[in-house]
Amino acid sequence: MAIWLDSFNIAAYRHLCRAYEEQGDYNQAIDIYNKLISMAPNMPDLYSNLANIYYIKGDFDLAISNYQTAITLNPNRTWTSVIAQTMGFVYQENKSDPDAAISAYQTAYVLTPEDIDIYVNLGSAFYDKEDYNNALAVYRQALELQPHNPKIHCNLGFLYWGKADTEEAIKSYELAIKYNEKYDIAYNNLGVIYLDDLGRVNKALNLFKKAVEVNPSYALAYFNLARATSIIGDKVEAAKLYQMAQDINKVTQEIDPRDIADKISELFES
């Protein structure tokens, strides 16, 4: 009705878009955003909002195109940096294009070099590209800004682990845990190193138990705890833990369900 009374009522169009989004009617929302853009082509948030809808619909190319337009309009450095990081995430996670992701994150870095998340994302993109030296350089630069940041230490642990530098990986994961005693991923990954790389089953057991203690919805940690438990010969307890991993994984989808089913079958073979 507001639009009928005033066909240039920008606020009414915006609210209508949000209403369609809340209903899950993304096609109608897209149509309204395109109408808005034709009326106000220099409003960057319209493009970023439209990009978000395309992302939800799985149309990543159109999402990227609209993020790029929003970045070009650049209303302020902080906002534009966030959009550049979002675009980098789409390139990295959905387009499997680490080079484009790196370029987007570097754009964000130029805009807000104090934002620690950029270093984390940029290092991850370099890692995906198997450019470990640049990833290491980025994480070290991040630690100069925040030496006690547990996420950076955890990412460093993963990097060293990928480089087969077990000793440095352990040190980094232990620092991540030191600075965040509830860091479930660090406990789990460190447990995997002790279990699979060093064969220290009891140490691994304790780490996996800690991981599920701080995060009872961590399917992968239950899976690894079950693996360690089966090694010490407690097949019944291992089966229970695999079942817990299987139940949680139906929601979190961290693991290929076939991997859990195969492990359960292996427990009682022969």
N, C-alpha and C positions, 0 to 999 in steps of 0.2 A: 504494500500500500504506500509506504514511504517513497519507493522508487516511482510508483505510478504518479504520485503527487509532484515529484521532482526527479526527473530522469537523470540528473547529474548529482544525485545525492551519494557522494563517495562513501560516507560512513554507512549508509544503508546497504550498499553493495558489499562492503567489507563484512558486516554482520551476517549478511545472507550467505556469503562464502563460508564463514565459520559454521553456520547452521548446517549447510550441506555437508561439510567435512565431518561434523559430529554425527550426522546420520549415516556417514559412509557413502554418500552419493558423490563420489569424486568427479564423475563426468560433468555433473551440473556445476560443481565448484570450479572446475577448469574453465567451463564456459563463462562463468561470472568473472573469474580472474582475467580472462582474455578481454572481456568487455571493459573491465576496470583499466587494464593496461592501454587499451585503445583511447580511453578517456584521460589517463594520467601516465604517459609513457616514461616519465622520469622518476617514478617512485620505486626505488630499488627493492623494498620489502615485498612488493607485489610479485616481482620475479622470483624472489627466494621462497615465498609462500607457494607459488605455483610449482617451483622446482621440488619442494617437499612433497607435494601431492603426486607429481610424476614419479618421485622416488618410491612412494608407498605403492603405486600401481606397477612398479617394476620397469618403468620406461626410463632407464638410466641415462640414455643419450639426451632426451629432452630435459631431464633434471639437470644434467651438466650444462646444457646450453643456457638454461635460465639462471643457474648459479653464475655462469660467466658474465651474463648481462648485468646481474646485480652487482658483481664485483667491479665491473667497468664503471658503473654509476657512482660507486664508492662514497656513500654519505659520510662515513667517518672511519677512522683507522681500525678501531676495535671491532665494530660491527662487520666491516669488510673482512677482517682477519678471520672471524668466526665462520663466515660464509666460505672463504677460501679453504679453511680446514675441513669443512663439511664436504666440499667438492673433492678435496684430496682423499677423504674417506671413501667416497663413492668410487673414485678411480682405483683405489687400492683394494677395497673389499668386493666391489661388484663388477668392475671392469678388468680386474687383474692387470692393471697398467701401472706398475710402480714408478716408471719415469714420469708419467703425467701427475701421479700423486706427489712425487718429490717436487715437481715444479709448483704445484698448488701450495704445498706446505712451505716452500721457500718464499712464495708470495706473502703468505701469512707472517712468516718470520720477519720480512722487511717491514711489515706494518706494525707488528707488536713483538719485538725481540725479547721482551720480558715474560712472555707467555710460555710457561714450562711445558704445557701440553703440546706445543708445536714441536719441541725437541723430541718428546716421546713418540709422536706420530711420524716425524721425519726419520728418526732412527729406525722405527719399525719398517718404513717404506724402503730404506736402504737395505735392511736385513732381507726383506722379501726379494730384493734384486740381487741378493747374495754379495752385496758390496759391503763387506763386514768392516773394512777399514773406515769408511765414511760413517757407518753406523756407530762404531766405537768412538769416533771423533765427536759426533753429535752428542752422545750420551755423556762423554767426559765434559763437554762444554756445559751441558745441563747441570752436571754435578757441581760445577763452579758457581752456578746460581743457587742451587739447592742441594748441598752436600748430604742432607739427611732425608732426601726424598725416597721413600721405599719403592715406589713404582719404577724409578730410574734404575735403582739397584737390581730390582727384579728383572727388568728388561736387559740389563747388562749380564745378569746370570744366564738368561736365555741365549744371549749373543755368544758368550764364552762357551756355553754348552754346545751350541751349533758349530763352533770352531774346534770342538773336542778338547778345550782347555778346562778339564774337570776341576782342577784346583782353583782357578779363578772363578769358575761358575759357582762353586760351593761358597767361596768368600762373599760373592755378590748376593747370593740368596740369603746367607746368614745375616748380612747387613740389612737386607730388605725386612727380614723378620725382626731384627733388632729395633728398627725404626717403626715397625708396625707389627705388633705381636699377634694380630689377627689376620695376617696376610695369607689367606688360604692357598692361593696359587703358588706362592713361594714355598710353603710347606710341602705341597704336592710335588712340585718339580724337583725340589731338593730330595724328596723321598725317592723319586724315580732314578735320580743319579746314584743314590746309595744302593738301590735295589738292582738296577740293570747294569750300571757301570762298575760299581765297586763290590757288589755281592754282599753288602752288609745288611742282611735282612731285618734284624732286630731294630737297627737304627731307622731303616726305612719304615718299618711298622709304626714306630713312635711318631714319625713325621706325618704319615697318612692319617693316623688317629687324631693328631692335632688338627689336620686340615678339615676333617669332618666334624670335629668338635667346634671349630670356629665357623664352619659353614655346613650345616646338616643337609643342605640341598645340593651338595657338590658331587654329582654322579661320578665324575672321573676319579675323584679321590677315593670313593667307595670301591670303584673298580680296581684301582691300584692296591688298596688295602686288601681286597679279596685275593689279588695275585700274590701278595706277600704272605698272606695267611695260608694259601694253598701250598706254598713252598715249604712252610714249616710243618706241613702234614695235616692241618686241621681242615679237612675237606667239607665237613658239615658247616662250620662257621664261614668258610669261604663261599659256600653256596648261598648262605643267607646274605652275605655282603654283596655277592653278584646280583641277587634278587633285588636288594635295595638299590643298587646302581641302576638296574633295569627299570624299576618303578620310577625313580627320579628322572631318569633319562627320557622317559616318555614326555616329560614336560620341558626339560632343559635342552634335550637333543644335543648333548656334548659328544656323544660316542656313537659310532655305527652300531645299531642294535645287533647286527650279526656278530660283532666281536664279542659282545657279552654272551650271546647264545652259544657261541663256539666255546668260550671258556667254561661255561656251565657244563656243556657236554663232555669236555675234556676231563673234568673233575672225576667223573665216575666211569671213564673208559678203562677197560682191562682190570 
